[in-house]
Structure formats: structure tokens, C-alpha cells
Amino acid sequence: MTASALSTDDVLRASVRAADGAVRAVTLDPRFQGLPDTAHGGSVLALFDAIARADARGAGAPARTPRLLSGTYRKRVPLGAPLTLSVAHDGPVTRLQLSDGGALLVDGAVGVADAAGEAGDTPRGATAAWPAAAAGSRGEMLPLSKTCFACGTENTLGLRVRLRIDDEHVFGVWQPTEQFRRSGGGLPVVAITTLLDEAAFWLGAAGSGESGMTTGLRVRLHAAVPAADAASPGGGAILVVGSRGSVRARADDPRYWETAIGAWDSDGRLLASAEITFVAVRGAARKLVNGLLAMNPPDVLRRVFPAYVR
């Protein structure tokens, strides 16, 4: 990365165009896309964290780990459009509301994990052998797109992660690139939140057989994410894994599927865990599949959306 180039983290922080006290003007770069014309949930959650940490530093408070990041996504978050973000500090918790005109899009909160009432150190369904088992599984490739912030092959800002699926897991090993290195050490939070959110989408899609979106993200950051060092053992790689066996549809509303995902470094240290809600939208996979068939073999899509691929 040249001195003049902006890292992914730089571009995310530059989404905040102006601030007027507790109200911030936000415009998200179109490259933070998840589903077409929609911001990736992981990028929005990481922006909330960046704002909360910047405010804490401005008040003379240190950034803390573990932290709990949460977001409830009520409507689609548009890209390249002016949005309004309201920020309020409630003791150790920063509360955020992202709006488009008069419509509330996302409710969020960032706080010290214990103060926010989060319990448990590992994702639901996780075991000590879980990361090793998934990393050793060959599985099958999950679909790729050209523009998605997580998997897009032509997204100049994105992770370009290649997730896989087998009978037990959705998983992937992501190698950080120069785009995700930054001065001061550590990887940006947006890499971790996006990996977790992307895995949750495919866990929900594989469980329901439908497309949809993640609507509730609860991410616990256990430790500072290490810097991307290609010379280190594992090259700074991050393993993200979700157990298909732990995915459950809600008894009161089977459109909603609860997923659990974790992210580990190459030394086996748990960096982050998440519980993410996926809502299935009947029929939405038809349009998604039609677009993805342009660059994915039918067999790849049939594994997740069998009702929509002949």
C-alpha cells in the first residue's frame, strides 16, 4: 500500500462526513456492499465501533477489550446516500442510531462486554477441536460475487474471502492483505465483523434454503486483532467458523434463524465470537441466484439454494 493510498479502515472512518454535537452525517462508500445496493452488516457495526472508540479517546478514556458490539438492522442501509447517525453516551455504553431521513435503519450499542451484560467466552456449539476440525475439512466453495465487500472478486476495498461449507460447518481461512494493514499494529475491526457476518449469512441460507439478511448482530471482541504479518507463523491468517448443527429457527417465528460464529488467529486464540440472527425471505433467493449464476457453477448454488437451481 503506497503512502497516498487509503486503507479499508481509512475509507470506513471517512464515511463520517461531518459532526454536529451528537449528530453525525454519514455516507457509506458503495464498496461496503453486502447484498446488492445494501451495506454489509459487518461494515456498519465496525463503523459504530470506530465512532465509539474515537469518542472515548477524545474524552481521555482508553479503548477496552473485551468489547460488545451490537446492532439491530430494521431496514436496508443504502450506500452512497446521506444518512444521519445519532450518538449518545450512557456510562460505559455508546448508543447509536442510523437513520435515512425519518426512518430508523439500525439501532446499535458499543460497550465494555461485562458492563453490557454479555456472558460466555465461546460461541454456542464451539469446542476446543472446532477450529482444527473445520480448517482440516476440504468442504465445497460457497458462491462468490464481483462486488460484495466480503467475497467480491473485483471489490478493491474488500476482503475477497473464500468461504466453504461441509455437512458440519461454514468456514474459511482469510489472509489479510496490504489493504487491511494499518500503522500502530492490529487489523481493523471491520475485517472481523465482516467475516463473522458473512459466515452467518451462509449459515442461515444453508439452514433455511432461502436468501435473506442478517438482522441482529451481537459481536464480542475478546482480544485485540493482531497485525497482518506475512512473515509470522500462519501469516496473520484468521479462521472464521460457524457450526451448522447449532443453527436454530425460532419457535415463535421460523423465518428467523439464530447462528453462532467464532474467529480465531493462527495460534488458535479466540479473537471474537458472535450470535447473529438471519431472517429468511421467501423467494428472495431466486433473484440472488440469477445474478450469481453469471460467475458460479450451478452445483455451488444448488448446495445452498436447492429449490432455486435446476
TORZA-402456 format. One line per field, with one value per residue (C-alpha): residue number from 0; z negated, y, x. Coordinates in Angstrom, 3 decimals. Layout:
<recs>
num = (NUM;...)
w = (Z;...)
v = (Y;...)
u = (X;...)
</recs>
This chain:
<recs>
num = (0;1;2;3;4;5;6;7;8;9;10;11;12;13;14;15;16;17;18;19;20;21;22;23;24;25;26;27;28;29;30;31;32;33;34;35;36;37;38;39;40;41;42;43;44;45;46;47;48;49;50;51;52;53;54;55;56;57;58;59;60;61;62;63;64;65;66;67;68;69;70;71;72;73;74;75;76;77;78;79;80;81;82;83;84;85;86;87;88;89;90;91;92;93;94;95;96;97;98;99;100;101;102;103;104;105;106;107;108;109;110;111;112;113;114;115;116;117;118;119;120;121;122;123;124;125;126;127;128;129;130;131;132;133;134;135;136;137;138;139;140;141;142;143;144;145;146;147;148;149;150;151;152;153;154;155;156;157;158;159;160;161;162;163;164;165;166;167;168;169;170;171;172;173;174;175;176;177;178;179;180;181;182;183;184;185;186;187;188;189;190;191;192;193;194;195;196;197;198;199;200;201;202;203;204;205;206;207;208;209;210;211;212;213;214;215;216;217;218;219;220;221;222;223;224;225;226;227;228;229;230;231;232;233;234;235;236;237;238;239;240;241;242;243;244;245;246;247;248;249;250;251;252;253;254;255;256;257;258;259;260;261;262;263;264;265;266;267;268;269;270;271;272;273;274;275;276;277;278;279;280;281;282;283;284;285;286;287;288;289;290;291;292;293;294;295;296;297;298;299;300;301;302;303;304;305;306;307;308;309)
w = (0.000;1.050;-1.266;0.692;0.731;-1.814;-3.740;-4.137;-7.696;-6.467;-3.992;-6.645;-9.052;-6.233;-5.981;-8.704;-6.661;-9.361;-13.023;-14.870;-18.517;-18.986;-15.318;-12.581;-8.813;-7.248;-3.647;-3.142;-0.235;2.289;1.948;-1.536;0.225;-1.070;0.873;3.956;3.090;-0.630;-3.124;-4.559;-8.159;-9.345;-7.917;-9.696;-13.030;-12.620;-11.881;-15.140;-16.995;-15.336;-16.323;-19.906;-20.291;-18.756;-21.191;-24.100;-23.082;-22.767;-26.334;-27.532;-28.009;-26.631;-24.161;-26.016;-25.229;-25.573;-23.933;-22.946;-19.641;-18.827;-16.078;-15.217;-11.497;-10.866;-7.227;-4.336;-4.755;-1.451;-0.031;1.332;-0.215;-3.023;-6.357;-9.882;-12.906;-16.422;-19.181;-22.920;-25.757;-28.566;-31.107;-29.636;-26.688;-23.500;-21.836;-18.134;-15.746;-11.984;-10.051;-6.491;-6.739;-9.182;-9.011;-11.612;-9.870;-12.622;-16.422;-17.836;-21.005;-21.855;-25.374;-27.683;-27.391;-31.093;-31.546;-28.636;-30.307;-27.837;-29.256;-27.908;-26.141;-23.187;-20.545;-21.154;-19.911;-19.949;-21.241;-21.547;-18.435;-16.386;-14.640;-13.875;-12.514;-10.205;-8.989;-8.032;-6.146;-2.426;-2.034;1.007;2.123;1.323;4.019;4.893;6.374;8.084;5.814;2.282;-0.395;-1.903;1.123;4.177;6.638;8.060;4.904;4.473;0.839;-0.273;-1.911;1.054;-1.402;-0.101;-2.480;-2.310;-3.531;-4.547;-6.466;-9.812;-9.265;-7.279;-7.484;-5.816;-6.343;-5.414;-4.761;-5.452;-2.566;-2.473;-2.185;-5.760;-7.366;-9.314;-11.344;-15.083;-14.746;-14.623;-11.975;-11.713;-13.434;-10.124;-8.932;-11.882;-11.954;-8.206;-8.345;-11.142;-9.410;-6.066;-7.669;-9.499;-6.226;-4.689;-7.842;-7.746;-3.999;-4.198;-7.120;-5.539;-1.828;-1.334;-0.909;-3.332;-5.547;-8.969;-11.259;-14.696;-15.209;-18.634;-18.428;-21.409;-20.718;-23.098;-22.186;-20.035;-16.497;-15.606;-12.808;-9.409;-9.248;-6.290;-7.914;-11.090;-11.538;-9.754;-8.069;-10.297;-8.946;-10.539;-10.738;-10.858;-11.666;-12.285;-13.306;-11.139;-13.956;-16.237;-13.770;-15.003;-13.684;-16.298;-17.660;-17.620;-14.105;-11.878;-9.443;-11.955;-12.365;-15.200;-14.326;-16.295;-14.784;-16.027;-14.681;-15.682;-14.880;-13.529;-17.092;-17.989;-20.088;-20.061;-18.788;-18.527;-18.951;-17.651;-17.781;-14.636;-13.581;-9.931;-8.564;-5.580;-2.900;-0.846;2.859;2.445;3.439;6.944;7.831;5.976;7.713;11.142;10.536;9.022;11.863;14.039;12.164;10.094;11.339;10.686;8.301;5.991;5.710;5.519;2.289;0.508;2.599;3.955;4.637;6.955;9.087;11.634)
v = (0.000;3.313;6.281;8.015;5.059;4.776;1.544;-0.034;1.286;4.812;4.688;3.420;6.219;8.750;7.723;10.305;13.495;15.992;16.160;18.490;17.530;14.198;14.019;12.833;12.923;9.577;8.430;4.861;4.075;1.806;-0.760;-1.647;-3.566;-6.826;-7.708;-5.511;-1.828;-2.591;-2.008;-5.123;-5.526;-6.073;-2.737;-0.809;-2.465;-1.670;1.975;2.132;0.737;3.206;6.166;4.926;4.441;7.823;9.500;7.600;8.734;12.297;12.066;10.667;7.087;4.062;1.611;-1.600;-5.297;-7.332;-5.161;-5.964;-4.586;-4.988;-3.847;-4.382;-3.864;-2.664;-1.638;-1.797;0.563;2.370;3.096;6.397;8.236;10.809;9.238;10.592;8.968;9.948;9.124;9.090;8.034;6.108;5.432;2.737;2.137;4.206;4.009;4.765;5.154;5.286;6.891;7.748;10.871;9.975;6.186;4.339;1.867;0.447;0.580;-0.094;-0.155;-0.459;-1.091;-2.992;-6.538;-7.171;-3.801;-4.615;-7.867;-10.331;-13.708;-16.617;-16.811;-19.110;-19.329;-21.649;-25.123;-24.461;-26.985;-26.971;-29.155;-26.996;-24.686;-27.538;-29.723;-27.015;-25.924;-29.507;-30.027;-29.511;-28.823;-27.088;-23.493;-21.114;-18.640;-15.583;-12.264;-9.456;-6.583;-7.898;-6.327;-9.760;-12.060;-9.774;-10.738;-7.208;-5.172;-3.092;-2.325;-5.741;-8.912;-11.280;-14.120;-17.618;-19.363;-23.071;-25.378;-29.023;-31.040;-29.593;-26.092;-22.895;-21.779;-20.050;-19.023;-15.385;-13.981;-10.219;-8.111;-4.805;-3.060;-4.152;-3.222;-0.038;1.846;1.207;-2.543;-4.661;-5.337;-3.125;-4.382;-4.248;-7.332;-9.404;-8.156;-8.715;-12.256;-13.143;-11.560;-13.203;-16.645;-16.032;-15.203;-18.526;-20.473;-19.012;-19.509;-23.140;-23.823;-22.246;-22.781;-19.129;-15.850;-13.002;-10.783;-10.654;-8.535;-8.810;-8.778;-9.344;-9.500;-9.892;-8.850;-10.931;-9.620;-7.057;-8.385;-8.978;-7.177;-8.831;-10.121;-12.341;-13.450;-14.752;-18.359;-18.569;-15.234;-13.444;-15.640;-15.524;-18.599;-17.989;-20.926;-21.457;-24.754;-25.779;-28.008;-25.000;-23.097;-22.949;-21.445;-19.516;-21.408;-18.286;-17.174;-19.708;-17.018;-16.064;-18.299;-17.983;-18.629;-18.757;-17.971;-17.538;-16.089;-17.399;-16.370;-18.782;-19.629;-20.831;-17.764;-16.836;-13.251;-12.770;-14.642;-13.719;-14.611;-13.330;-13.560;-14.325;-13.676;-15.779;-14.002;-16.471;-16.116;-13.695;-16.397;-16.502;-13.047;-13.631;-16.967;-15.475;-12.908;-15.346;-17.875;-15.493;-16.491;-19.591;-23.143;-24.342;-27.042;-24.384;-22.586;-25.780;-26.775;-23.773;-22.958;-26.320;-25.083;-22.330;-24.110;-26.735)
u = (0.000;1.510;1.697;-1.064;-3.453;-6.224;-6.639;-10.061;-10.151;-9.352;-12.232;-14.648;-13.725;-14.068;-17.750;-18.403;-18.588;-19.488;-20.436;-22.760;-22.587;-24.354;-25.419;-23.070;-23.544;-22.587;-22.190;-21.012;-18.721;-20.537;-17.751;-19.074;-21.854;-23.289;-26.411;-26.945;-27.463;-27.185;-24.386;-22.755;-23.899;-20.333;-19.193;-21.966;-21.171;-17.468;-18.294;-20.261;-17.238;-14.846;-17.038;-17.446;-13.692;-12.900;-15.298;-13.721;-10.235;-11.498;-12.776;-9.452;-10.720;-8.815;-10.326;-11.125;-11.230;-13.338;-15.983;-19.527;-20.812;-24.487;-26.782;-30.440;-30.989;-34.529;-34.281;-31.851;-28.872;-28.268;-24.820;-23.558;-26.517;-26.557;-27.504;-27.800;-26.157;-27.208;-24.707;-25.379;-23.068;-24.732;-21.975;-19.687;-22.026;-22.260;-25.678;-26.058;-28.987;-28.503;-31.350;-32.317;-34.428;-37.178;-36.709;-34.622;-32.316;-30.077;-30.030;-26.569;-24.512;-20.817;-19.587;-17.288;-18.589;-19.127;-20.854;-23.147;-24.175;-22.648;-21.670;-19.655;-16.329;-17.011;-19.719;-22.644;-21.743;-17.989;-15.474;-11.701;-11.472;-13.823;-11.285;-8.893;-11.676;-13.003;-9.563;-8.790;-12.051;-11.998;-15.706;-17.147;-16.861;-19.696;-20.813;-18.745;-19.817;-17.936;-18.921;-19.589;-17.357;-16.712;-16.312;-16.322;-13.589;-13.454;-14.050;-10.887;-11.699;-12.917;-11.661;-12.131;-12.657;-13.423;-15.808;-16.539;-19.287;-19.497;-22.053;-20.930;-19.534;-19.377;-15.773;-12.848;-9.248;-8.693;-5.232;-5.069;-3.804;-1.962;-5.331;-6.075;-2.767;-2.554;0.011;0.025;-0.449;-3.552;-6.145;-9.211;-12.334;-14.219;-12.323;-13.552;-17.157;-17.474;-16.075;-18.489;-21.479;-20.713;-20.435;-23.724;-25.492;-24.455;-25.300;-28.805;-29.155;-27.991;-30.337;-33.410;-32.728;-33.646;-31.802;-32.462;-30.367;-28.774;-30.926;-29.338;-25.561;-24.003;-20.205;-17.919;-14.305;-12.216;-8.769;-7.039;-6.777;-3.109;-1.353;-1.135;2.429;3.159;6.429;4.763;3.589;0.251;0.933;-1.577;-4.378;-7.826;-10.069;-13.821;-16.105;-19.805;-21.393;-24.349;-25.574;-26.055;-28.280;-31.869;-35.109;-37.073;-40.045;-42.231;-41.251;-39.423;-38.329;-35.639;-32.592;-30.073;-26.440;-23.176;-19.760;-16.191;-12.938;-9.513;-5.944;-3.340;-2.234;-5.743;-6.595;-10.282;-10.462;-14.194;-17.455;-20.864;-24.521;-26.169;-29.807;-30.613;-34.091;-35.139;-37.167;-39.145;-38.437;-35.524;-33.050;-34.484;-33.154;-29.870;-29.275;-29.941;-27.216;-24.719;-25.072;-23.044;-19.873;-20.727;-21.416;-24.980;-23.712;-22.218;-25.554;-27.598;-25.840;-27.387;-30.498;-31.705;-35.242;-33.985;-31.372;-32.331)
</recs>
